[in-house]
Amino acid sequence: MKQVTLSTWAESCFSPPPSLWTLRKMVREGRIDPPAVKVGKSYYVQEDARPIDPNRRPSLVERLRKAG
């Protein structure tokens, strides 16, 4: 899967996109699935990555996948 910069990904997921500071906070908090990868000073995410709602409790299947 193709990796894109965090700001490019945000433009395709949000309208208007959040600030770069907010996007980096989302990465640190693990609110993007699959997680972003830091290369040098930039973060890259898969094109099909999706934001995760921090208030939503993960399903049992998601928790088991993460544990294994």
N, C-alpha and C positions, 0 to 999 in steps of 0.2 A: 504494500500500500504506500502511496506517495505521502511524504512528509511535507508540511507547509509551515510557515512561520505562524506564531501565535496571533499576530494582528491580522494576517490573511484569513486564518481560520475564523476569527471573530467576526469579520465582515460577512462571511457566508452564513453564520449562525444567528447573529443579532442585528437588529436594525433600530437605532444606531448601535454600533459596537461599543462595548465598555472601554474605558481607558486602559492603557497598557499596564498601569499600576494594578488595576482591578484584575486584569487577566493573570498577571503574575501571582497575585494573591490566590486566585482560583487554583493555579498550579500547585502552590505550596500547601494548600488545604486539601489537595486530592479531589477537586471537584470537576475534573475532566476525565472521561473514560474513553479509550485507554489513556493512561497518563502521558503527559508531555515529557520530552527528553531535552535536557539542556546541552547545547553544543557551544562551547565558548561562552559568550555573553547572551546568546539567543536561545529561546525555547522553540521547539518544533513539535507539532502534533500531527497525527494522521488526519487526512482529509475527512474521514467519516467519524471522527471523534465527536462525542456529545457531552454537553455540560450536564452535571449531576446536581439535582436540587439538594441543598444541604439539609433541608427539613424532612426529606423523604427517607424513611427507614429502608435499608436494603432488604430485598427478599431473601428467603432462606437459601435459595439457589445461588444468588449473588454472594452471600456470605460464605457459603461452602466453596465456591470457586476461588474466592480471594484467599481463603485459608489453605487451599491445597496447592 
